[in-house]
Amino acid sequence: MPPIESTIDIACPADVVFAYATDPTRFPEWQKDVVRVRLAAGRPSTVGSTFTTTRWIGRTERTTTQEITEVVPPRRWAARGVDGPIRPSASITVDELDGGSTSRVTFTLDFEGHGIGVPLVPLVRRQAQKAAPGSYRNLKERLESGATTG
């Protein structure tokens, strides 16, 4: 099954979008299902850094550790799950538009099941396809309103 891909245009420069959208400590501000994020050591800005994300999946909180696999500011960022029965892989690509005043953000999301998680992957994918667009709209609204400063 191909990854889930979504694109949204945000009226902000790429460096601003990239800095906010790829900071795991800010995920709870714009991703509707994120309850909390814990950094493993310091600020995870380099390849190999890890962070733990607790999300609402269905009616249950689930925690997954993710490892950052790619950081190319202000263009591309990626992370993958390293534990749990369902391991997400996510990437964010930011392209400049309109001479740099607007950014096109492409989100790619996929899931890999392990053990008991294998039969649950289709359900998790459907839930992500339904919920993710709301988070992306929330990201756009926060960035365009200036609510991300501080």
VEXBAPA-348632 format. One record per residue (C-alpha): residue number from 1; x, y, z. Coordinates in pm, whole numbers, plus 50000, padded with zeros to 5 digits. Example, Ala and Ser with C-alpha at 12.3 -4.5 7.8 and 13.67 -1.06 7.14 Angstrom:
<milos>
+-------+-------+-------+-------+
| torro |     x |     y |     z |
+-------+-------+-------+-------+
|     1 | 51230 | 49550 | 50780 |
|     2 | 51367 | 49894 | 50714 |
+-------+-------+-------+-------+
</milos>
This chain:
<milos>
+-------+-------+-------+-------+
| torro |     x |     y |     z |
+-------+-------+-------+-------+
|     1 | 50000 | 50000 | 50000 |
|     2 | 50147 | 50342 | 49911 |
|     3 | 50218 | 50597 | 50185 |
|     4 | 49955 | 50858 | 50272 |
|     5 | 50055 | 51189 | 50113 |
|     6 | 49901 | 51530 | 50181 |
|     7 | 50000 | 51878 | 50064 |
|     8 | 49907 | 52220 | 50201 |
|     9 | 50021 | 52572 | 50110 |
|    10 | 50112 | 52802 | 50400 |
|    11 | 50166 | 53177 | 50365 |
|    12 | 50499 | 53176 | 50552 |
|    13 | 50863 | 53141 | 50450 |
|    14 | 51008 | 52790 | 50432 |
|    15 | 51252 | 52839 | 50719 |
|    16 | 50969 | 52943 | 50956 |
|    17 | 50747 | 52653 | 50848 |
|    18 | 51033 | 52403 | 50870 |
|    19 | 51148 | 52515 | 51215 |
|    20 | 50798 | 52486 | 51363 |
|    21 | 50663 | 52180 | 51181 |
|    22 | 50971 | 51965 | 51248 |
|    23 | 51011 | 52050 | 51618 |
|    24 | 50867 | 51750 | 51806 |
|    25 | 50810 | 51960 | 52119 |
|    26 | 50559 | 52165 | 51915 |
|    27 | 50367 | 51863 | 51775 |
|    28 | 50098 | 51878 | 52050 |
|    29 | 50020 | 52236 | 51944 |
|    30 | 49911 | 52141 | 51593 |
|    31 | 49870 | 51763 | 51572 |
|    32 | 49528 | 51693 | 51718 |
|    33 | 49606 | 51338 | 51835 |
|    34 | 49937 | 51414 | 52014 |
|    35 | 49908 | 51416 | 52392 |
|    36 | 50276 | 51479 | 52475 |
|    37 | 50631 | 51449 | 52344 |
|    38 | 50941 | 51366 | 52544 |
|    39 | 51287 | 51428 | 52405 |
|    40 | 51540 | 51151 | 52469 |
|    41 | 51837 | 51385 | 52509 |
|    42 | 51836 | 51756 | 52443 |
|    43 | 51684 | 51900 | 52131 |
|    44 | 51644 | 51634 | 51859 |
|    45 | 51771 | 51822 | 51558 |
|    46 | 52016 | 51572 | 51419 |
|    47 | 51992 | 51239 | 51244 |
|    48 | 51983 | 50962 | 51503 |
|    49 | 51816 | 51172 | 51774 |
|    50 | 51507 | 51015 | 51930 |
|    51 | 51184 | 51136 | 52083 |
|    52 | 50883 | 50964 | 52235 |
|    53 | 50534 | 51065 | 52123 |
|    54 | 50214 | 50974 | 52306 |
|    55 | 49907 | 50988 | 52082 |
|    56 | 49540 | 50909 | 52103 |
|    57 | 49479 | 50610 | 51879 |
|    58 | 49114 | 50518 | 51896 |
|    59 | 49023 | 50558 | 52263 |
|    60 | 49367 | 50466 | 52394 |
|    61 | 49692 | 50652 | 52447 |
|    62 | 49981 | 50485 | 52265 |
|    63 | 50347 | 50578 | 52302 |
|    64 | 50606 | 50531 | 52028 |
|    65 | 50972 | 50616 | 52013 |
|    66 | 51083 | 50770 | 51685 |
|    67 | 51428 | 50826 | 51543 |
|    68 | 51504 | 51119 | 51318 |
|    69 | 51638 | 50980 | 50990 |
|    70 | 51679 | 51295 | 50782 |
|    71 | 51729 | 51666 | 50851 |
|    72 | 51791 | 51904 | 50559 |
|    73 | 51675 | 52252 | 50671 |
|    74 | 51461 | 52417 | 50547 |
|    75 | 51367 | 52151 | 50294 |
|    76 | 51320 | 51801 | 50435 |
|    77 | 51279 | 51614 | 50764 |
|    78 | 51194 | 51250 | 50834 |
|    79 | 51152 | 51015 | 51129 |
|    80 | 51058 | 50651 | 51178 |
|    81 | 50917 | 50450 | 51467 |
|    82 | 51164 | 50215 | 51632 |
|    83 | 50940 | 50031 | 51878 |
|    84 | 50585 | 49913 | 51932 |
|    85 | 50348 | 49699 | 51731 |
|    86 | 50272 | 49980 | 51483 |
|    87 | 50566 | 50193 | 51373 |
|    88 | 50501 | 50516 | 51185 |
|    89 | 50730 | 50667 | 50927 |
|    90 | 50678 | 51034 | 50853 |
|    91 | 50844 | 51294 | 50635 |
|    92 | 50790 | 51664 | 50579 |
|    93 | 50906 | 51838 | 50262 |
|    94 | 50889 | 52217 | 50236 |
|    95 | 50909 | 52391 | 49896 |
|    96 | 50924 | 52768 | 49846 |
|    97 | 50655 | 52934 | 49634 |
|    98 | 50591 | 53294 | 49531 |
|    99 | 50951 | 53406 | 49576 |
|   100 | 50971 | 53257 | 49923 |
|   101 | 50664 | 53419 | 50082 |
|   102 | 50463 | 53096 | 50069 |
|   103 | 50559 | 52736 | 50136 |
|   104 | 50412 | 52416 | 49998 |
|   105 | 50434 | 52147 | 50265 |
|   106 | 50407 | 51782 | 50172 |
|   107 | 50351 | 51526 | 50447 |
|   108 | 50413 | 51159 | 50384 |
|   109 | 50296 | 50908 | 50640 |
|   110 | 50321 | 50531 | 50647 |
|   111 | 50289 | 50251 | 50900 |
|   112 | 50463 | 49920 | 50953 |
|   113 | 50307 | 49651 | 51169 |
|   114 | 50505 | 49419 | 51394 |
|   115 | 50356 | 49114 | 51567 |
|   116 | 50008 | 49195 | 51692 |
|   117 | 50020 | 49527 | 51505 |
|   118 | 50022 | 49372 | 51156 |
|   119 | 49643 | 49327 | 51129 |
|   120 | 49584 | 49671 | 51286 |
|   121 | 49775 | 49870 | 51022 |
|   122 | 49475 | 49917 | 50785 |
|   123 | 49266 | 50055 | 51073 |
|   124 | 49544 | 50292 | 51183 |
|   125 | 49594 | 50408 | 50822 |
|   126 | 49221 | 50487 | 50787 |
|   127 | 49223 | 50679 | 51114 |
|   128 | 49533 | 50876 | 51006 |
|   129 | 49383 | 50956 | 50665 |
|   130 | 49076 | 51094 | 50839 |
|   131 | 49251 | 51290 | 51118 |
|   132 | 49571 | 51417 | 50955 |
|   133 | 49413 | 51684 | 50730 |
|   134 | 49271 | 51857 | 51038 |
|   135 | 49617 | 51869 | 51192 |
|   136 | 49762 | 52013 | 50872 |
|   137 | 49495 | 52283 | 50863 |
|   138 | 49573 | 52357 | 51228 |
|   139 | 49943 | 52392 | 51140 |
|   140 | 49854 | 52635 | 50860 |
|   141 | 49628 | 52842 | 51085 |
|   142 | 49887 | 52862 | 51365 |
|   143 | 50170 | 52963 | 51132 |
|   144 | 49969 | 53218 | 50934 |
|   145 | 49825 | 53378 | 51249 |
|   146 | 50164 | 53409 | 51417 |
|   147 | 50055 | 53186 | 51707 |
|   148 | 50383 | 52993 | 51686 |
|   149 | 50611 | 53259 | 51833 |
|   150 | 50745 | 53219 | 52181 |
+-------+-------+-------+-------+
</milos>
